[in-house]
Amino acid sequence: MKSSKISILNRKKKAMDLPLGYNVTINIIIALFCLSCVIPFLFIIIISFTDEMFIIENGYTFFPKVLSLNAYRYISEAGSQLFQSYGITIFTTVAGTMLSLIVIGFYSYAISRKEFKFRKFFTFMCFFTMLFNGGMVPTYIVMTQLLHLKDTIWALILPLMVNAWFILILKTYFTMTVPDSLIDSARIDGAGEFRTFFQIVIPISLPGFATIALFNTLNYWNDWFQSLLYITDPSLTTLQYLLMKIENNMEFMINNASNLGGGESYLLLQNIPRSTTKMAMVVLCTGPIILAYPFFQRFFIKGLTVGAIKG
Amino acid sequence: MINKIKRNMLKRQIPLLIMILPGALWLLIYNYIPMLGVVIGFKDFKYSRKGFFHALFSSEWVGFDNFKFLFHTRDAFLVTKNTLLYNLSFIILGTIIAVVFAIALSRLRNQRLAKLYQTGIFLPYFMSWVVVSYFLNVFLNPEYGYLNNILISMGSDPINWYTEAEYWPGFLIFMGIWKNTGYSAVIYLATIAGIDKGYYEAAMLDGASEWQQIKHITIPSIVPLIIVLTLLSIGRIFNADFGLFYQLPKNSGPLYPVTNVLDTYIYRALKYTGDIGMSAAAGLYQAVVGCMLILISNRLVTRIDSEKALF
């Protein structure tokens, strides 16, 4: 009896042991992939602090010999466009996420109520859009010719606002977490649908809403496609679109610095540390996402399990 | 009495209808009206001053001319081929890498290290393609890029990466997988974490090796998820990731043969050549084939695991 117990323990120990070679190889492969994910951003930070002349002579290096703050100094002097773009991006992200949560929340709640007579119709109306869509061209024409939203802030907010996938996820979430009896008892106490929704359904379903909010925030912050289609007005340029524009056309940063005279902006253009300023702009535009990343990541993983209820 | 109940029921519908209204309007404007717009593909579409609907009705019918024009050029075949081949390699390679990483991460002895790796690998998912194109550019830039620095220091000639098409399939496949592996790995990891620990304990008592445990417990438990996710991606195989193919090659003409996919083709036809009819025809072709693929793959998913099906 005793010996068999020992042999089980021994065997257990043996089975637990990883083949050393396997463990090391896998570790190295994952570590390399992981490095490839982190290094480009670090590289861009390093370049943004490198001296422009040093780059012109030596190219981009991980260990520059001459450091400089010129890029950031330059942006703080001439980069009024950056602040404008920050404003636009923050506004579209916050307003878009809020609107989206309300519209999606209402829609999902309504189609999750069993007593709603048109439930099937509206569920299908939402669902069908996942199968078939008119595509980019008709949407573009509707946006520009029917709604006349070209070069308005709505062109950045409305197209990303609703998503059939989010509606169905949230609907499933409601049916699983909000018991019918709770809603019935609220009704007996005299609460209307709106009051029930805001005071009972939302507090119970916060994790579901948080997931949708995170996806929305990321979508709005990182969006450049709507700008590419609909925006030409520099004052409506988002951060991502600004990064796209300065890639080929550094002047974009300055042309719109409204209060500069012609001579002054010419001087600024002359002394522009081009490549380092671009990289500094990338750092400044991506900063908030990187700072929020640890928080984001944790909730995203939780959220994925919410989404995993369906899909 | 019955009338009163009926009236009460009706009264209940009104708040729900109000709730559904904003979302339904959105779906109508952004999905259903553009669906009407698919007729643009059969018309010689001209903008009209009298508005969208006037333009839609007054443009001349041209039957299948737009489609004939589209399929007469070599472009249609080329962009279809590119779209399919890139997506196919993302499905195959992307799935294998994500599954291997997820299993390896779950098996690492040092789970704190595993969390660290996961954080790193997930990071690119949070970056926009605009930012990723800067990441790639610091390595590929013909003047200062890191790769050319290395080539020069080894005594070779620098390469103008943005005009040499032969390298780009590799770059694009790598970058596509690089950005999305974190997301898929996290999904698989969540499923692996949900496997009953009892199975592993029993296997260890029976002396199963690490590899045997993976082969007979871990992999069989995630196979249904792999199949479902793969079928869903096959349903979307006609839709390319616009940002990947538009941002990374920086719109470089010599690269079009290997970087032009359906989505970028439609966009360029709309914005640059202004051939609205043909671009709508291409969009309709994409939407119809895509819809059929989704229906087919969903039917297959239903057979495997009806809970995971879209409908």
Interface residues (C-beta under 8 A of the other chain):
Chain A: I8 R11 K12 K14 A15 M16 D17 L18 P19 Y22 N23 I26 N27 I29 I30 A31 F33 C34 L35 S36 C37 V38 P40 F41 F43 I44 I47 I55 I56 N58 G59 Y60 T61 I102 V103 I104 F106 Y107 Y109 A110 I111 R113 E115 F116 K117 F118 F122 M125 C126 F127 T129 M130 L131 F132 N133 G134 G135 M136 V137 P138 T139 Y140 I141 V142 Q145 L146 L147 L158 P159 M161 V162 A164 I167 G192 E193 F194 F197 L218 W221 N222 D223 W224 F225 L229 Q240 L243 M244 E247 S275 K278 M279 V282 C285 T286 I289 Y293 P294 F296 Q297 F300 I301 L304 T305 A308 G311
Chain B: M9 R12 Q13 P15 L16 L17 M19 I20 P22 G23 A24 W26 L27 I29 Y30 N31 I33 P34 M35 L36 G37 V38 I40 F45 Y47 G51 F52 F53 A55 F101 A104 L105 R107 L108 R109 L113 L116 Y117 T119 G120 I121 F122 L123 P124 F126 M127 S128 W129 V130 V131 S133 Y134 F135 L136 V138 F139 N141 E143 Y144 G145 Y146 N148 N149 W178 T181 G182 V186 I187 A190 A203 M204 L205 G207 A208 S209 E210 Q213 F242 G243 Q247 K250 D263 I266 Y267 L270 K271 I276 S279 A280 G283 L284 Q286 A287 C291 I294 L295 K308 L310 F311
